[in-house]
Amino acid sequence: MARIEEQNKKIDEFIGGDQTDAIKIDRIARIRGWLRPEDDSLFYSAIQDYLSVGISLEEAAKRLCTPIEEKINAQRLDDVNFMDLWYSFIHSARLIHFRDDRKHKALVDLFVAFKEHSIPNNEKYNYLFQSLSDFSMACREAYNDAPTPGTSFALESTSWANMNYFYAMLTGRQVSDKSLFGLWAMRQALETPHADDPQSTAVQKYDTYVPAAAVWAFGAFKVLANKQEDLTPKDNKHGNPAKGGELWKGKAEFSYERWSFWKERFAEIGKMDDVSGDARNLARDAVESMERAATFELI
């Protein structure tokens, strides 16, 4: 706790200042020790120049792919730092507000361009791009940098939702299936009966968790609404990652029933007087997205 308090003192010094939220999130990431790109990352520089400076999609993709191509052609594949590449994408997503669809779409467009890249005269290595080597590992590791109700700042919850929206967009556009992360976000926000405890209030818990769950209803609603998969473990040695929270009485699964339950819970939260207006509005917006999914209406 002493370490968290010391970190919070440092964050307090700038959190109310005039810097952009993106700059503040980047500073928080450094203080908290979140997984992020290397300070001299060529990948991160290319992505930021694409998102903020306005270089073309083609130029940004070239700057991502060329260093990898060069190492492949030099038979130095082990020197490719794929984790730095993926943390560059993930950290960039953290800095983009989940309501900024244009920038999130642009980031996913660049991700797709990387995935679809073909190496001239060396096509046998195209699988390294298509398979998104180590990306799932990077996503899982970054998911450990979650906000904590009662000790994290509101901007950290926003950053967390921003990252979840990136995962949701990749899932919704069927670029990379990260739906299990969506299940975890829904479970944490909607399948747990939040109550006051010595660490945080129920309101703080809803404010922390609801945004990250809601963005899955925004970014991946058509995929999740129709996903039917029983994930009940066949061997107890492998854990039960899709298990339900206390309020979900069904299987460890994606199902119409669980999706409907999540929608009901969002509707309940949208009517709660003791949660913040932001959480309440996000819950209502999530219900609207989920209802559109039922009619296959485009947002």
C-alpha positions in Angstrom: 0.0 0.0 0.0 2.9 2.4 0.7 4.1 1.9 -2.9 0.6 2.8 -4.2 0.4 5.8 -2.0 3.7 7.1 -3.2 2.6 6.5 -6.8 -0.6 8.4 -6.2 1.3 11.4 -4.8 3.2 11.6 -8.0 0.1 11.3 -10.1 -1.7 13.9 -8.0 0.9 16.4 -9.0 -0.3 16.5 -12.7 -3.7 14.7 -12.9 -5.6 18.0 -12.6 -3.4 19.9 -14.9 -3.9 21.2 -18.5 -2.1 18.3 -20.3 -4.1 16.1 -22.6 -5.5 12.9 -21.2 -3.2 10.9 -23.5 -0.1 12.6 -22.0 -1.5 12.0 -18.5 -2.2 8.3 -19.2 1.3 7.9 -20.6 2.8 9.4 -17.4 0.6 7.2 -15.2 1.8 4.2 -17.2 5.4 5.0 -16.4 4.7 5.6 -12.7 2.6 2.4 -12.3 5.0 0.3 -14.3 2.5 -0.8 -16.9 3.7 -2.8 -19.8 4.5 -0.4 -22.5 6.8 0.1 -25.6 10.5 0.5 -25.3 11.5 4.2 -24.9 13.2 4.1 -28.3 10.6 1.9 -30.0 10.6 2.3 -33.8 7.2 0.6 -33.8 5.6 3.0 -31.3 7.1 6.0 -33.1 5.5 4.8 -36.4 2.1 4.2 -34.8 2.1 7.7 -33.2 3.2 9.4 -36.3 0.3 7.7 -38.1 -2.3 8.6 -35.5 -1.1 12.0 -34.5 1.1 13.5 -37.2 -0.9 12.1 -40.1 1.5 9.9 -42.1 -0.4 7.5 -44.5 -1.5 4.0 -43.6 0.8 2.7 -46.2 3.8 4.5 -44.8 3.0 3.5 -41.2 2.6 -0.2 -42.3 5.9 0.0 -44.1 7.7 1.4 -41.0 6.3 -1.5 -39.0 7.0 -4.3 -41.4 10.4 -3.3 -42.9 12.5 -3.8 -39.8 11.0 -7.3 -39.4 11.5 -8.1 -43.1 15.2 -7.1 -42.8 15.7 -9.4 -39.8 14.0 -12.3 -41.6 16.1 -11.8 -44.7 19.2 -11.7 -42.6 18.1 -14.9 -40.8 17.9 -13.1 -37.5 14.3 -13.8 -36.7 15.1 -14.2 -33.0 16.1 -10.5 -32.9 12.5 -9.4 -33.7 10.9 -7.9 -30.6 7.3 -8.8 -31.3 6.3 -7.9 -27.7 7.5 -4.3 -28.3 5.4 -4.2 -31.4 2.3 -5.4 -29.6 2.8 -3.2 -26.6 3.1 -0.3 -29.0 -0.4 -1.1 -30.4 -1.9 -1.7 -27.0 -0.4 1.4 -25.3 -1.5 3.5 -28.3 -5.0 2.1 -27.7 -4.9 3.1 -24.1 -4.3 6.7 -25.1 -7.4 6.9 -27.4 -10.7 7.6 -25.7 -13.2 4.8 -26.4 -15.6 7.3 -27.8 -13.1 8.3 -30.5 -14.2 5.8 -33.1 -12.2 7.4 -35.9 -8.9 6.9 -34.2 -9.7 3.5 -32.9 -10.7 2.4 -36.4 -7.5 3.9 -37.8 -5.5 1.9 -35.3 -7.3 -1.3 -36.2 -6.8 -0.5 -39.9 -3.0 -0.4 -39.3 -3.2 -3.6 -37.3 -4.9 -5.3 -40.3 -2.4 -3.9 -42.7 0.4 -5.5 -40.7 -1.4 -8.8 -40.5 -2.0 -8.9 -44.2 1.5 -7.9 -45.2 3.4 -10.1 -47.6 7.2 -10.3 -47.9 8.3 -9.9 -51.5 10.2 -13.0 -52.7 10.1 -14.6 -49.3 6.4 -15.5 -48.9 7.1 -18.6 -46.7 7.6 -16.2 -43.8 4.2 -14.4 -44.3 2.8 -16.6 -41.5 4.8 -14.5 -39.0 2.5 -11.6 -39.9 -0.7 -13.6 -40.3 -0.3 -15.5 -37.1 0.3 -12.3 -35.0 3.2 -14.0 -33.2 3.0 -13.5 -29.4 0.0 -11.1 -29.7 -2.2 -13.2 -27.4 0.6 -13.3 -24.8 1.0 -9.5 -25.0 -2.8 -9.0 -24.6 -2.9 -11.2 -21.5 0.1 -9.6 -19.9 -1.3 -6.1 -20.5 -4.6 -7.2 -18.9 -2.8 -7.5 -15.6 -2.4 -3.7 -15.5 -6.0 -3.3 -14.3 -7.3 -0.4 -12.2 -8.2 -0.9 -8.6 -11.4 0.6 -7.2 -10.6 3.0 -4.3 -6.9 3.6 -5.2 -6.9 4.2 -9.0 -7.8 7.5 -10.6 -10.8 7.8 -12.9 -8.5 8.3 -15.9 -7.0 4.9 -15.2 -10.5 3.4 -15.6 -10.9 5.3 -18.8 -7.5 4.0 -20.1 -8.6 0.5 -19.2 -11.8 0.9 -21.1 -9.8 2.3 -24.1 -7.7 -0.8 -24.2 -10.7 -3.1 -23.9 -12.3 -1.2 -26.8 -9.3 -2.0 -28.9 -9.6 -5.7 -28.1 -13.4 -5.4 -28.8 -12.8 -3.8 -32.2 -10.3 -6.5 -33.2 -12.9 -9.1 -32.1 -15.9 -7.3 -33.8 -14.1 -6.9 -37.1 -12.9 -10.6 -36.8 -9.3 -9.6 -37.0 -8.3 -11.4 -33.8 -10.7 -13.1 -31.5 -10.2 -11.6 -28.0 -13.8 -12.4 -26.9 -12.6 -14.1 -23.7 -11.3 -10.7 -22.5 -14.8 -9.4 -23.1 -16.3 -12.2 -21.0 -13.9 -11.3 -18.2 -14.9 -7.6 -18.4 -18.6 -8.5 -18.3 -18.1 -10.9 -15.4 -16.3 -8.4 -13.3 -18.7 -5.6 -13.9 -22.0 -7.4 -14.2 -21.8 -10.9 -12.6 -20.5 -9.7 -9.2 -22.8 -8.1 -6.5 -20.7 -5.1 -5.7 -20.8 -3.8 -2.2 -18.9 -1.5 0.1 -15.8 -2.9 1.8 -12.8 -1.4 3.6 -10.9 -0.9 0.3 -13.7 0.7 -1.8 -17.4 1.5 -2.1 -19.8 -0.2 -4.4 -20.0 3.0 -6.5 -16.3 3.0 -7.0 -16.4 -0.6 -8.2 -19.1 0.2 -10.7 -17.3 3.3 -11.9 -14.1 1.3 -12.4 -15.6 -1.8 -14.1 -18.7 -0.7 -16.0 -16.8 1.3 -18.7 -14.6 -1.6 -19.7 -17.6 -3.9 -20.0 -19.7 -1.4 -21.9 -17.1 -1.0 -24.6 -17.5 -4.7 -25.5 -21.2 -4.0 -26.2 -20.1 -1.1 -28.5 -17.2 -2.8 -30.3 -18.1 -6.5 -30.6 -21.8 -6.6 -30.1 -22.6 -8.6 -33.2 -19.9 -11.2 -32.6 -20.7 -11.7 -28.9 -24.5 -11.6 -29.3 -24.2 -14.6 -31.6 -21.3 -16.5 -30.0 -22.3 -19.9 -28.7 -19.5 -21.8 -27.0 -19.5 -24.1 -24.0 -16.1 -23.5 -22.3 -16.7 -25.8 -19.3 -13.3 -27.3 -18.6 -12.8 -31.0 -19.4 -9.9 -31.2 -17.1 -9.7 -29.3 -13.8 -6.0 -28.9 -14.2 -6.6 -26.3 -16.8 -8.7 -23.9 -14.7 -12.0 -22.4 -15.6 -11.4 -19.0 -17.3 -15.0 -18.6 -18.5 -16.6 -19.4 -15.2 -19.4 -17.2 -14.0 -19.5 -14.6 -11.3 -21.8 -15.1 -8.3 -24.8 -13.7 -10.1 -24.5 -15.9 -13.1 -26.1 -19.4 -12.5 -25.4 -20.9 -15.9 -22.4 -22.6 -17.5 -18.9 -21.4 -18.3 -20.0 -20.3 -21.7 -20.8 -17.8 -24.4 -24.6 -18.1 -25.0 -27.7 -16.2 -25.8 -28.7 -16.6 -22.2 -25.6 -15.1 -20.8 -25.7 -12.2 -23.3 -29.3 -11.5 -22.3 -28.2 -11.6 -18.6 -25.5 -9.1 -19.3 -28.0 -6.8 -21.0 -30.4 -7.1 -18.0 -27.6 -6.2 -15.7 -26.6 -3.2 -17.7 -30.3 -2.1 -17.7 -30.3 -2.4 -13.9 -27.2 -0.4 -13.5 -28.6 2.2 -15.9 -31.4 2.8 -13.3 -29.2 2.9 -10.2 -29.3 6.3 -8.4 -26.1 5.7 -6.4 -23.7 5.1 -9.3 -22.0 7.9 -11.2 -23.8 9.6 -14.1 -21.0 8.4 -16.4 -21.4 4.7 -15.4 -25.2 5.0 -15.6 -25.1 6.5 -19.1 -22.6 4.0 -20.4 -24.8 1.2 -19.1 -27.7 2.6 -20.9 -25.7 3.0 -24.1 -24.6 -0.6 -23.8 -28.2 -1.8 -23.6 -29.0 0.2 -26.7 -26.0 -1.4 -28.6 -27.1 -4.9 -27.4 -30.7 -4.3 -28.6 -29.4 -3.2 -32.0 -27.4 -6.4 -32.2 -30.7 -8.3 -31.8 -32.1 -6.7 -34.9 -28.7 -6.7 -36.8 -29.0 -2.9 -37.1 -25.7 -1.1 -37.9 -24.6 1.6 -35.5 
